[in-house]
Amino acid sequence: MVREAAFDVSEMAIVTYLMAKSFGKPMVLLPNVVVARFQHRFALYNARRGTLKPADLNGKRVGIRSFTTTTGAWLRGILANDQGVDLDSIDWVTFEDAHVAEYKDTTKRAPAGRQIVQMLIDGELDAILGEKSDHPDLRPLFADAAAAERSWFAKHKVRPINHMVVVSRALSDQHPDVVREVRRLLAEAAKNSPAAPRFSRDEMRSSLELIVRYTAQQKLIPRAYAVDELFDDVTRALIQEMP
């Protein structure tokens, strides 16, 4: 969707959308949250090499699948703003390009063929973000991740959004009735699924405001967009239908 504009409608990670917007990709956001989750449990370290806490990450070698993943952006924002970690001091190691091809990734690339979890097990990385593993040597960077997530929510009153839905600008410009029907169908499907994330208008805005701020802090986008800038006139009007 980002590289070829291959679809009229697509699920998309929110940081990918923000970065696509910054490069002028012709798409707009729909107010439909597809995936949302707390992020603390997706950071791991190797306990065989000693205990590591979030505040210990300064100067460490940290792996992440791609520097531009949404889970990575949420976790880095949490580490920087709530744990006092200096993100610029970390030696970042990545395994994939950004989905937005125009983004210039300055991180170090892992050797070809290496796997992120195995590099942590082998002691080649101090920690990894965006992963889970049952390996007995690996532990959550946040020792009690569930408690850390509850504490973070109590402080920020935000549920982190990972994926939403986008439509092509051409579809929105030329067929706004279709866009409104896509929104209705997605909302109806979510209503009938117990697993679907449920966000009020204000909850969605708060989550978007925070991930925009984190993404701008990390220089993945040139500035912090206002939430209304993420939508066009057609999809912005749909927000008013939310509770």
C-alpha positions, 0 to 999 in steps of 0.5 A, spaced: 500 500 500 505 504 501 510 503 496 505 501 490 498 504 492 496 497 490 489 497 494 483 502 495 483 500 503 488 497 507 490 495 514 496 499 516 500 500 522 499 507 525 507 509 525 507 506 518 501 511 516 504 517 519 511 516 516 507 515 509 503 521 510 510 525 511 512 523 504 506 525 501 503 518 500 496 519 497 492 516 503 487 518 509 486 515 515 479 512 517 477 512 525 477 504 525 482 501 530 484 494 528 489 492 533 491 495 540 495 493 545 499 495 551 507 494 549 511 493 555 511 485 555 514 486 548 521 487 550 526 482 552 533 481 555 538 475 556 538 473 564 544 469 563 548 475 562 545 478 569 539 482 570 537 488 566 532 494 567 529 499 562 533 504 566 540 500 564 539 501 557 543 507 556 549 505 551 547 498 550 546 494 544 539 493 542 535 489 536 529 491 533 526 488 527 525 494 523 526 501 527 520 504 524 515 498 527 509 501 531 511 497 537 518 499 537 516 507 537 511 505 543 516 502 547 522 507 545 517 513 547 515 509 554 523 508 555 525 515 553 519 519 557 517 514 563 524 511 564 529 516 562 533 512 557 537 516 552 535 513 545 541 516 542 546 513 546 543 506 544 547 502 539 541 500 534 541 493 530 535 492 525 533 486 521 529 489 515 528 496 511 522 501 513 516 500 509 516 507 507 522 506 502 524 514 502 525 513 509 533 513 510 535 508 516 541 510 519 541 504 524 546 498 524 544 492 520 544 485 523 549 480 519 545 477 513 541 471 515 541 472 523 535 472 527 533 477 532 531 472 538 537 468 537 542 474 537 539 475 544 540 468 546 547 468 543 549 474 547 550 479 541 545 483 543 543 486 550 536 487 549 530 486 543 524 490 542 518 488 539 518 480 540 516 475 545 519 468 546 519 462 551 526 461 551 528 459 558 534 464 558 530 470 556 526 475 561 521 481 560 525 488 560 520 490 565 520 485 570 512 485 572 510 487 565 502 487 567 504 491 573 508 496 569 502 496 563 497 498 569 501 503 572 503 506 565 495 506 563 494 510 570 499 515 568 497 516 561 490 514 560 492 511 553 491 504 550 496 504 545 493 503 538 497 499 533 493 498 527 488 502 523 485 502 516 487 507 511 483 508 504 486 511 498 485 519 497 482 517 490 477 513 493 475 518 498 475 524 493 471 520 488 467 516 492 466 518 499 459 514 499 464 508 498 468 510 504 463 511 509 460 504 507 467 501 508 467 505 515 460 502 517 462 495 515 468 495 519 464 498 525 459 493 524 464 487 524 467 490 530 461 490 534 460 483 533 467 481 535 468 480 542 476 481 540 475 487 537 478 493 540 473 498 542 475 506 542 471 512 544 472 518 540 476 521 545 480 515 547 482 514 539 484 521 539 488 521 546 492 515 543 493 518 536 496 524 540 501 520 544 504 516 538 504 522 534 508 525 539 513 519 540 514 518 533 516 526 532 520 525 538 524 519 534 525 523 528 521 518 524 516 524 522 518 531 521 513 534 526 508 532 531 501 532 526 495 535 529 490 529 530 485 532 525 491 532 520 491 525 519 484 525 516 480 528 510 474 532 510 470 525 509 473 521 514 474 527 519 466 527 519 466 520 521 469 521 527 463 525 530 459 518 529 463 515 534 461 515 541 
